[in-house]
Amino acid sequence: MKITFPDHFFFGTSTAAPQIETAFEHDWQGVKARQGFVFDRTTDHEKRFKEDAGIIASLAPNYRMSLMWSKLQREPYGTFHPDTTQEYHAFIQDLKNKRVNIMMVLHHFTNPLWFAKLGGWEKEENIDYWVDFAKKVVDEYGHYVSYWNTFNEPNVYASYGWITGFFPPFKINPFLAGKVVKHMGMAHDRVYDYIKEKFPNQPVGISHNATIFSAENLLGWFPARLSDWWFMEYVPSHFERVDFFGMSYYGRIPHDPLPITYLETPHKIKALGRRHDDIWEYHPEGLRTCLDRYWNKYKKPIIITENGVCDESDFLRLQAIQDYALILHEALQDGIDIRGYYFWSTWDNFEWHLGPSMRFGLYECDPVTMHRMRRPSGDLFASLAYTKKIQVAVQKKVAS
C-alpha cells in the first residue's frame, strides 16, 4: 500500500562530526576499535565538504550535524580557530544554498583533550567550559539553524563511559555516571535559556537513546528492568526543559540475564529465531512502543533524531525504511505529534569503539579510498524524503 506523510512532517539524515572528520586533539583520538582500527582518519569529510554537501542535499532537505569542539575551540574559553570557523561557515552556507535545513547538535560524545584532562563531565565546575563553547556556537552559527539538539544520547555517553567502560574515559563507576548525567542536565538547562533568548523561535531539545530491554527468562528480569529505569527514565528526567523530545531508536536488547546482541552473542540471537542487523535484534515495533511511552509521559512534540540499521548488505536497510515509515505513519494517524525523522546515517562512518566495518550509511564509504557510493537504500530514502510518499508491504503483525 502507498502511504503519504503530512506536509508539515520532515525527513532528514544525520551524522556526527567526530565520526566523519579526521580526529583533532579529542578524547577519542588514537582509541583502538574492536577490529583493530584506530580512531584517527575517519571519512575525510573536512577534505570533501563540497562533495558531501551535494550528497546530503541529494538524500533529504534536512540534516542533523555537529561541529568538532576540539578543532573549533583549542583552549578553555578560547576564541574559535579562524580557519576552522570559516570552513564550517562555507560548508553550512553551501547546504543552505541547496535548501537544506539544519539541526545542530552541540555535544556528540567527544571532548577536547584539554577538557578531558581537567576532569571532563565528572566535575561540576567544568560545566562552564562547555556552556562557553555552546554559546559561541549559537552566536557564530545560530542564524543557519532550524532546530537545536544540546546533547546526543547522554544515557549512552554516561553508560558506555562510566558503567561498561566502552567509551572514554573507560571507567566502571556507576556513581560517577550519575554525576555526569546530572552535570550534563545542568549544562543543558543553561544553554536552553541562552538559545531561547537569542533565537526564541528555534526549538531546542536533546536526543535520547530509546531501547527496548526485554527479559528472556526469570534471570533476565532484574537486569532488563534496571537498564530500563536508568536508560529510559532516570537519564531523561534530567533533560525535561525541551521544546521537543528527541529520540533515537535502533532495536531490542533481550536479557538472559546478560544482554543478547548479534554482535556479542550471535548464536543466542539465531537460537531465538530473531531478525537482526549486524549488531542488534531488529525489532521495528519497538519504535512504536517508545513513541507511545514518551508521548504519554511528556505530551511534547517528538522528533526521531536517529534511526537506522547496521547492515553491510543493504537488504535489511531497504526493508527498514519501509517498516519504520509505516510505524511512523500509523503513530501520526493515532494522534502522536511527531514532527520529523532523521535517518542514521548519511554515509558510512567510524562507529566509535566498533570501527568502520559497521555500516549504517545510505551511501557506502570505502574506509581506504574514502570513495562514496550511493546504495539502493539511498534512492528509496531520497524518494520518501522529497515526495513524502512510499510504497510499503503490510505484513501481519506478530506479537512481541
NORTA-V661393 format. One record per helix or strand. SS is the DSSP state (h for helix, s for strand). FROM is the first residue (numbers start at 1). TO is the last residue. If there is no record, write none. Layout:
((SS | FROM | TO) (SS | FROM | TO))
This chain:
((s | 2 | 4) (s | 10 | 14) (h | 17 | 20) (s | 26 | 26) (s | 32 | 32) (s | 38 | 38) (h | 45 | 47) (h | 49 | 59) (s | 62 | 66) (h | 69 | 72) (h | 82 | 97) (s | 101 | 107) (s | 112 | 112) (h | 113 | 117) (h | 120 | 122) (h | 124 | 144) (s | 145 | 152) (h | 154 | 162) (h | 174 | 198) (s | 203 | 215) (h | 218 | 234) (h | 236 | 238) (s | 244 | 255) (s | 259 | 260) (h | 266 | 272) (s | 276 | 276) (s | 281 | 281) (h | 285 | 298) (s | 302 | 307) (h | 315 | 333) (s | 338 | 344) (s | 347 | 347) (s | 351 | 351) (h | 352 | 354) (s | 355 | 355) (s | 363 | 365) (s | 372 | 374) (h | 376 | 387) (s | 389 | 391))
